[in-house]
Amino acid sequence: MEYFPDSNANYKDVNYWNERYRTEESFEWFGDFTKLKHLLKQHVGTEENILMLGCGNSALSYDMYQAGYTSITNVDYSSVCVESMAERHKDCTQLSWLCMDARRLAFPDGVFDVVLEKGTLDAMLVEESDPWKVSENAARLLHQVLLEVSRVLKPGDRFISVTFAQPHFRKRLYARAEFNWSIMHYHYGRSFHYFLYVLTKGEELSPEDAALERRLLMEAEAPPTEVKFQEADSEDFLNNIGL
């Protein structure tokens, strides 16, 4: 509980994370490796070149390394986190740690077989009050990140996104032809379901997801509905109501 911020907005503040990572050993969003390894084994090969986006102090990369995954590049925008994790895992030569902004990934095009994130995108959306319609700023942020994810993926390879967001919410952000990927989703957990999305670069959106994109684009282009309010009544009618 000591690490919970005063406001959800702090989850988007790198200073909050730097301070938290100075003392927190580890934290797992949406369960540890044992909870989702059956899905990762289906969609991520042990010899593939993996980018862990927003690694935090999660043990996921190390647990995957222990399970035989041989190449994981971990990035996070907290320098404290990256330095701590690099020191903690300095004997694991197949794990690398870099301080980097997910909106501007310093990698060439098409270098990764898999980009994997667990809770990173959720942290970027913590201030949103309406899951059906995210704010313009949040939508722009997610758009920048997802374009970068698509750019660094090889054709035919996958973006794996782990979240608590149900498909009718999260697909509204992922279903874009410009990202050049298809969308599949799975769930795990017992008392509460989490979701794992597999977005395969170079495959077209399904007819259903393409229709969703068209509908969202039409909604965005539609003029705002004009709302007319009744003129204020000069009489103080509330005081005349007999209760």
N, C-alpha and C positions, 0 to 999 in steps of 0.2 A: 504493500500500500504506500510505502514511503516514496515510491517512484511515480505515483499517479500525479499528473500535473493539475494545477489549479483550473486550467481551462483546456479544452480539447485543442484549441489553436496552438498550444505549445508543442503538439506532436509534429507540427510543421516547422518548428524552430530548431535550427542546428545547435544553438547554444543549450537548449534543453537536453538534447541528446548527448552533447559533449559532457555536460555535468552528470547526467545519469550513467554514462558509460565509465566514468572515473571510478565508480564504486560498485556498480551492478555486475555480477559475474556472468549471468546468462538469463535470457528470457525467450520463451517460445510462444509465438503467436500461432494459434490454430493447431496446436498439438506438435509433438516432436516427430522425428523421422519414423518411428515405429508405427505411427498412426496413418501415414500416407505412403509408406515404402512400397506397398503392393501396387499402387498407381504409378509411382515413379519408375518402378522396374518395367512396367508396360511401355512407358513412353520415353525413357531416358536410358541410353546405353552407357555402360560403364567406361567405354573407351572414347566417348564423345567429349568435345570441347565445350565446357559449360560456363556460362556467365551467371553468377549469383547477384541479382540486382537488389541493392539495399540489404546487405547481409546482416547488419546489426551484430549483436553478440549471440545470435542463435548458434546452436550446435549443429545445425542441419548440414553445413558443408563438411564438418569433421566427421559426422556420423556417416555421410555418404562416402567420404574418403575411406573410412573404416570398412564400409560395405563393398569397396572395390572400385569406386569411381576415381579415375586417374588424373583428371585435369579440371580443376575448378578455379576460376578467377572470381574473386569476391570484391565487390565495390560498395562503398558507402560514402555519403557526403560528410560524415563525422570523422575528422582526423583522429580524434581520441579513440574511437572505435577501431579504426583501421590499424593504428599503432599497437593497440592492446591485443587485437586478434592475431596480428602478425607475430608478435612476441610470444603469445600463448602457443601458437602452432608453428614455431620456427623450425621444428624438426620434420614437418610435413612438407616435403619439397614439391608435392603436386598441388598444394594450395597456395595461391598468391592473393595479396591483399592490396587494394589501391583506393585512394581517396578520389572520388569522382562524383559529379553531378549527373543524375540519370537523364537529364534533359540534353546533356552534351557529352555523350560517351566518346572518349578519346581512343576509339578503335576504328580500323578500316572497315569498309563495307564487307559483309558476308564472311565474318571470321569465326562465328560461333555456330555450333550444332544445336545448342539449347540455351535459351535465356530463361532463368527461373527466378520468380519472386514469390515471397510468402509474407503477405501483409504490408508490403511496401506501398502499393497503390492505395490500400485502405487508409494508411497514415496520411496520404496526400488529400484524402477526401473527408477528413474528420470534422470539418466545419460545415459540411453540407447538411441542410435540414430537410431537403426534399429529395429522396433517392430517385424519384421519377424525372427530376429535372435539376441537374447540377448547375451551379453558378457558371457564369461565363469565364471567370478566372480559373476555376477548377477544371473546366472542360479544356481550356487552352493548355493548362499544365499537363493534363493527362495526354492530350493530343501530341505534345512535344515528346513526352516520354515514349509513347507507343510508336511514333515514327522512328525514334532512335532504336528501339527494340527491333522493329522490322528491318531497319537498315543493316544492323550488325549480324542478322541471321543469314545463314546460307539458304538458298532456295531448297525447298523440301524439308526444312528443319523447323523446330518448334519453339514457341513461347509457352511456358508453363506458368500459370498464374493461380496462386492459392489464396482464397479469400472467404469471408463469410457471406459475400454478396450473392444473392440468388440470381439465376439467369435472366429473369425479366428485368432486373436492375442493371447487372453488369454488361449484358449484351448490348445495351444502349450505348456503351462506350467502346466496345470492341468491334461492333459490326460496321466496318468502314472498308469499302473497296480499296481505298488508297493504302491501307496497311498490307494488302495483298496476302490475306490469310483466311483460312476457314476456321470455324469455331466448333469445338466439341466440349462437353462438360461432364464431370463426374462428381459424386459426393462421397464423403466419408464421415465417420463419427456415429455415435449411437444416440445419446440423449439430445445432442445438438448437431446438425449437419453443417459441415464446411464444404466448400466447392473447389474443385480443381479444374481449370480450363486448359485445354490444349488447342493452341492456335497454330496451324501449320502453314508456313509461308509458301506461296506459289499455288495454293488451292483456292478456288473461288468460294465465296460465301454461299451457303445453302439458299434455295429459293426463299425460305422463311426469313433468314437473316438479311438477305438482300431487300426483301419487302420492308423489313424493319428499318433499314437504312433509308430507303426512299421515304417512308412515313416521317421519320425524324427530320429529314432534310426539308420536307414540305412544311412541317410544323415550325421549323426555324425560320422559314421564309415568309410564313403567314403574317399579315399585319396584326398588331395587338388588338384585342377586342376592346371596343369603346364601352366604358361603363359610365352611365349617367346616374347621378345621385339626386334625390329629391331635395329641393331647396329647403333651407332651414325654416321651421315654423316659428313665427314671431311669438306665439303664445306658449307659455310655460306649461305645456299640457301634462307633463308628468305629475305636477303638483295637484292637478285636478282629477287624477284617477282615484276613485274610491277603492281602497284595499280592505 
